[in-house]
Amino acid sequence: MLKTEPIARAQMLIRKPVAEVFEAFVDPQITSRFWFSRGDRRLDESDRVAWHWDMYGVSADVEVKAIERDRRIFIEWPTPVEWIFEARGDDAAYVTITASGFEGDEDDKVAQAIDAMGGFTMVLAGCKAYLEHGIELNLVADHNPDNLVEGAS
């Protein structure tokens, strides 16, 4: 029996100003360089957006619950996910992503938390590579190449 509900937490120092790192997660033109393939619009509070992973033929509707410029993003996707952005001097940001509210039996909840932690760690690594070095690592598509939609890259 679980004593506490599992959460997923991923964190990374990204050596760019906090405003630039925050913008990378609210502007789908930037986010699509390291995470999903496209989003239908910027994240704005009390809004719904659609994120698409065309390489897998899937999409997700995301409900934006809170935006605090350069500090915090909070969404429901379908469970709660929160980004905290902490400035580290003028030229770096420490980003923490926390996902919670997993459903199912105890084994399912733990498996979902582990999967989310790995996914968000990969997203942060991709963001870091893109913002710091201009490199698109293609981590999301290369993570599960056997499930790519034919013709997608």
N, C-alpha and C positions, 0 to 999 in steps of 0.2 A: 504494500500500500504506500502511495506517495504521501509524504508529509507536507510537501508544498507543491503547488502547481508549477510545471516546468515553464521556463522562459528561454528565449534564445537571445543572446547578446553577442554582438560583433563590434569591434572598435579598431580604429586605425588613426594614426597621425598622418595627415596629408599636408605637405609642405607648400601650401598656398594660403593666401589670406582667407579668413573665415567667410567673407562675403562671396568670394569666388567659389568656394566649396559648397556653400549653401545653394547658390545659383545652379550649380551642376545637378542638384537633385530636384529643383522646381521647374527648370526649363527643359522640356523634352528634347529640344534640339541638341542639348549637351548630354543629357542622360542617355540618349540613344547611342552615344558613342562608346558606352561601357556597360549598359544593362539591357533594357528592352529595345526593340527595333524602332518603335515609334509610340508617341503619346498624342492624344488629340488636342491637348492644351496644357498650359502651365498649371501648376498646383496653386490654387487659391482657396482660402478658407471658405468652408460651407459649400464646396463645389464637388461635383462628381467628374472624374476623368476616366478615360479608358487608356490602358497601357496594352501594347501589342508586342508579342514575341513572334513575329512573322516566320522566323526560322523553324518554329515548332507548330505554327498554325493555331496559336492560342492567344487569348486576350483576357484582361481582368478589368472589372469596374472597381474603381477606388474612390472611397468617400473621404474627402479631406475634412478633418475635424478641427484642426488648429494649425495655424502658421504664425510663427514669431520670427520675423526677419532676422536672419543670421544666427538664430538661436535654436529653433525647434520646428519640427514638422511632426504632425500626428495624424495618422490615417487609419481607416478600417479597410482591410484587404484580405480576406474577409475578417481576419482577426486584427486586433490593435497592433500597430507598428509605430514606433516613435524614434525619430532621429534627434539627437542632441548634438549641437555644434558648440564647441568650446574653443575660443581663440587662444592660441599659444603664441603670444607675442604678436607682431604685425604680419608675420609671414607663414603662419601654420595654423591648422585647425585640427582638433581632436574630435573625431566623429564617433558617436556611440549609437548603434541601432539596436533597439530592443523590440522583440516580438513576443506576444503573450496571447492568452485566451484560446489555446489549442483545445480541440474537441475530440471526443471518442473515449475509448477506455485508456487506462494508464499507459499501456504499451504504445498505443497510437499517439498519445500526447507527447511522450518522450521522443518517439520517432519524428514527429512533426517539428519538435523543437530542435533536434539535432540537424534535420534537413534545413530548417530556416537559418540556423547559425552558420552552417556551411555556405548557404546561398548568399547571405548578407556579407560574410567575410569575403567571398569572391567578388561581390559588387564593390565593396570598399577597395579591394586590391585593384580592380579594374579602373575605378575612379582615380585612385592614386597614380597609376601608370599614365592615364590619359592627362590628368591635370598637371602633373609634375614633369612628364617627359614627352607628351604628345603621342603616346603609343596606344593604339587600340589593340588590346590583347585578345579580343574575341573569346573571352572566358566563358560566357554564357552558352554560346553555340557549341563551343568545343567541349563543354562539360558533359554533354549527352548527345554525341554525334549520331548515334543509332536512331534517335527519334526526330531528326531533322526532317522537315517537309521536303519532298523531292523538288529540286530546283532552287531551294533556299541555300544561302551561304552564310 
